[in-house]
Amino acid sequence: MNKLYLYNTLTRQKEEFKAIKNNEAGLYTCGPTVYNYAHIGNLRSYIFEDILKRVLIYNGYNIKHVMNITDVGHLAGDMDMGEDKLEVGAKREGKSAWDIAKFYEKAFKGDIAKLNIAPPDIWCRATDNIPEQIDLIKKLEERGYTYKTSDGIYFDTSKFKDYTKLSHQKLEDLREGARVEKNPEKKNPTDFALWKFSYLNNPPTPISAGAKKRQMEWNSPWGVGFPGWHIECSAMSMKFLGSQLDIHCGGVDHINVHHTNEIAQSEAATGKKFFNYWMHGAFLNIAGGKKMAKSEENFLTLENALIKKGINPLAFRYAVLSVHYRKPMEWSEEAILNAQRGLEHLYNQVRKLKTQNSKLKTQDIDNNFKINFLAAINDDLNTPQALAVAQELLKSNLPDEEKLAAVLDFDKVLGLNIAGAIHESPLPDEIKKMVHNRQKAKEEKNFEKSDKLREEIEKSGYAVEDTKEEMRVFKK
């Protein structure tokens, strides 16, 4: 098996990946909190994780991929501040928290399908695994890691050695960052909730007079309430991956709090190491270098940022592949249009390849390009270099049949649906006629007629993109 090197946040260095079980790998990726649409910054992380999964498979590993759906317990502040995000979403839209979760889970699955992200082998909802979370809290309680306050059961971080081994921060710095949450009952600023009570002192005293009953709550040994955000991923990853705790992924914003707390509670409960490799994707930034986030109300969805503007969602995937997953990525209208042109150029290059063989085989691939491609993706998922190898291949003097075999093989990792683009349905005759007439109107500088024809084409369900070189029309 080829050597694959991945950057491990735990050790802060690239390491050769060695699976716990030969030729098998367990992968856990932090999924969405389904109280709103995923924004394209979130989706960048899911594309990175999809590439990781594809690279592992390309290298011959059998993958067991688990992704959680957080449908309860993620409070407005990651340090246990504010209301449950699902309850907030329910108030915002006048629906039940359960309906909110169901709606946005479906929307998320639709988004990843549009980005050609392979679904996990196992979807696991937090609300479907409450008993496992309660059992894990019981273990922590038995081992003396918990204490009770008026609003819940907390984990005592002072009792866990190496609490900062993932973040590599000084404990005082982490504590200082946690002081924004003013909870006088917490023993340490970094302590976090394992179980939150629906009511202060867990009945009979309500939080306030006339307080409404929570929509999502369960009985527990400590009283009626709901699990904390961090306990969910620990319980579900251990339940579904068992002894295959190979790789855990998420965004860089999860390092200091969520993933640090997962490690602490999991290792405190089991006495064993919790995941060997931790991988994190960098932010997608908007103008001014500010990260995209729902809390900042500056987020763009796949629908409003791309689809409504006639941009192929796979252009965003292409843009993500063009930047290494550990480097911040800048979002702009110009950048995504450049990515759209880059993707279409790639498609056109492949469409021009003349081959009579529809059953091309992997052995038809030129070995040098295969070696270079593998070297790129196995060097901590270097997708920009992998795209460069694909371009070198397409510009080479190899026979078209070999080029096509190779680029289709590479697309097992890139996931740009190159095979689908080759067989893309031609435009209907009526659309072709409008396109021809619009091109003629542009040449004659009859811009009023050109604009009118563009509107007619778009009303027919097609998107129009004008570039310096050409006019591109495709199905929305």
C-alpha positions, 0 to 999 in steps of 0.5 A, a space after each residue: 500500500 502507498 504511503 499517505 501523509 496527513 497533517 495531524 493537529 494533535 502532533 502539529 506535523 505531517 505523519 504517515 497514516 497508519 490505520 488501526 486495522 489493516 486496509 480499514 479506516 474509521 472516519 468521523 466527521 462533525 456534521 451540521 447543527 440543523 437549525 439553519 441552512 449550511 453556508 458555503 464556509 461550512 460546505 468547504 469543510 465537507 468538501 475537504 472531508 470528502 476529498 480525504 475519504 476519496 483519497 483513502 479509498 483511492 489508496 485501497 482502504 475500506 472506509 467506515 464513515 460516520 457523520 453526526 446530525 446535531 439536532 439538540 444541545 448546541 447552544 448559541 454560545 459554544 461555551 454553554 451560553 444562551 439557548 439551544 440553536 434548535 429552539 431558537 430556530 423554532 421560534 424564528 420560523 414558528 415551527 416545532 424544533 423537530 420540524 426545524 431539524 427535519 427540514 434543515 437536515 434534508 436541505 443539508 443532504 441536498 446541498 452535499 449532493 449538489 457538490 458531489 459529496 459522497 454521503 457517510 455510511 452512517 448518519 447519526 442524530 443526537 436525538 436518536 442516541 440519548 441513552 448512549 450519551 447518558 451512559 457516558 455521563 454515568 461513567 464520568 460521574 463514577 470516575 469522579 469527573 463531574 459535578 452538579 450546578 443549578 443548571 446542569 451536570 458539568 465536566 471538571 477540566 482540572 481533573 483531566 491531564 493534558 487538557 490542551 494537548 490538541 489546542 497546544 495553547 497554554 491553559 491560562 490562555 484557554 481559561 481567559 478565552 472562556 471567561 466571557 461566559 459568566 457562570 459563577 457556579 463553574 469551578 473552572 472557566 473551561 468546564 463544560 456541560 454534559 447535561 443541561 436541565 430544562 429548569 433551574 434546580 431541575 424542577 420544581 423551580 422554573 427558570 422564570 415565571 410562566 417559562 415554556 416547556 422545552 420541546 426537546 427534553 428527556 428524563 435522566 438520572 439527574 433530572 429532565 433535560 438534554 445533552 451538552 453538545 460535546 458529549 454527543 460526538 463522543 458517544 456516537 463516534 465510540 458507538 459506531 466506530 468502536 475500535 476504529 477510531 482512526 481519523 476525526 475531522 472538523 473545522 479549525 474553529 472546533 479545535 479549542 473547544 469542541 474537539 478539546 472537550 471531546 478528547 477530555 471526556 472520552 479519554 476520562 471515561 475510557 482511559 484510552 486514546 480517543 482517535 489517532 489523527 485529528 484533521 481540520 479545515 481552514 476558514 472561508 473568508 469574505 472581504 476583509 479576511 473575516 470568516 463566514 459565520 451564521 453568528 455574524 449574519 454574513 453567510 452565503 448559502 449554495 442557493 443564493 451564492 451560486 445556483 440562483 446566479 446560474 453558477 454550477 455548484 461544482 464550480 465551488 468544489 473546483 474553487 475549493 480544490 484549488 486551495 489547500 484545505 489548511 489554508 484560508 480561502 477568500 470568497 469573492 464574485 470574481 473568484 467563483 466566476 474564475 472557478 466556473 471558467 476553470 471548470 468549464 475549460 476542464 470539461 471542454 478539454 475532456 469533451 474534445 478528446 477523441 476516443 472510440 473506446 467506451 470501456 477504458 481501463 485503469 491500466 491504460 493510464 500513463 504511469 508517470 502521471 499516475 505517480 505524480 497524481 498519487 504523490 500530490 494527493 498523498 502529500 496531505 491532500 495537495 489538491 492544487 497540485 493534483 489539479 496541476 497534474 491533471 492539466 499537464 496530462 491533458 496538455 501532453 502528447 499522450 493518445 486521447 484514449 489514455 488521457 481520458 482513462 487517466 482523467 476519469 481515474 483522477 476524478 475518483 478523488 477530485 469528484 468533479 463529475 467529469 464523466 457526466 460532463 462528457 455526456 452532457 445533454 445538448 441544448 434543445 433546438 429552440 434554445 440553440 436558436 435563441 443563443 445564435 440570435 443573441 450572439 448575432 445581436 451582441 456582434 451587431 451591438 444590439 444590446 437591448 435585443 441581446 438582453 431580451 434574449 438572455 431573459 428568454 433563455 433564463 426563463 426557459 430554465 437555462 443559465 447564461 454566462 458571458 466571458 471574454 472568450 464565449 457565451 456559455 449556456 447550461 441547464 440550471 
